[in-house]
Amino acid sequence: IDADLYVLPSATENFALTVAENLAAGTPVITTTGTPWQGLETHKCGWWIDHQTESLIQALEQAMSLSVADRLDMGKRGNLWMAEDFSWENIAEQMSEVYIWLAGKGIKPEFVKLD
């Protein structure tokens, strides 16, 4: 992916794989709170905004006012986040934790949500 910024102004998404793909490629992202990507703010690799025109305008203005170096730094943070939380190694480790818990040989992993 050869882009300076990825924008997904969606009202609702269950995961939005395109966000993960762009972050993994080192591209900062702007998306809306209708997506599950609040980590954009905590990892400082993008903007997680309200689904309002004004919010999108403000985020675009902020993104476009950044220096190339600042956007590259955001992209590096996004790439690191994807590698840490969504790598196949991490997914395999999490699945192992779930199976151990389900077999009654371990505690419930923090990432398992029971409603």
N, C-alpha and C positions, 0 to 999 in steps of 0.2 A: 504494500500500500504506500503510495507516494502522495501524501496529503499533509497539509499543515494543520488541519482540524477536521474532525468528524462531527456532524450534527444530526441528531435523531430527535426531532420534536414530536414525540409520540404521546398520544393520550393514554395508551396502555400497552405494555409488553410483559410477557412472562419471564424473559431472560434477556432478549435482544443480543443474540450471538454477535451481531455486527459490532456492538460496543466492545465486547471482549476481543474480537479480531483486531479492531483498530488500536485498542490499548496494547495488545501484544506486539503490534507493529510499531509501537512508539508514537502513536498519534493521539494528542489530547482530544477529549470528547466533551461535547455539550449534549445533554439529554435531559429529559423532564422527569418529574417525580412520579410519573405514570410508569416508570421503569424501575427495576430494583437495583439501581446503581448509585446509591448514596455514598458508596465508597469513593466515588470520584472526588468528593470534598475531603474526606479523611485522608486519602492518599495524595491529595493535591495534584491530580492529573486531569482535572476537567471541572465542569460545572454541572450541577444537578439542580435544575431550576423548575419553578412552577410552569404549568402548561398555559402560559399567557404570552401574548405577543410582546408586551413590554419587557418581560423577563428574558425572552429570547434576544431581543434587540440589545439589552444591556450586556448579556453574556457575550454576544458576538462582538460588541464594541470592546469589551475587556480583552477578549481573545485576540482580536486584530491589533490592539494597541501594545501587546506584548512584543518583546524583542524575539528574534529567531532563537537566540540562546535560551530565553525563558521557556518558549514553547518546546524546545528540545529537552530541557530539564523536566518539564511536565510529562513529556512522552517517555522519558527514561523511567520516571516514577510509575507510570502506568504499566510499562513493560515489566518492571520488577514485581508489581502487584499481581499481574497475571501469572508470572512464573511462580510466585510464592503460593498463591491460593488456588490456581486452576491448572497447574501442571499435572500430567498423568501420574507422576510419582505421588503428589499430594492427594489426588483423587483415589489412588490405590490404597494409600495409607488410611484415608478416611473410611473407605469401604471395609477395610480390615477391622478398624475400630468398631464399626457398626455390627459386623458379623460376630465379633468377640462379645459385644454387649448382648446381642440377640441370643447367643449361646449361653448367656448367664455367667460369663467368665470375666466380666469387666463392667465398668460404670458406663452410664449413658453418655455418649459424646456430647459436648456442648452444642455442636452444630445440628443435633437432632432436635427438631421442634415437635412437641406433642400438643395438639389443640383439642 
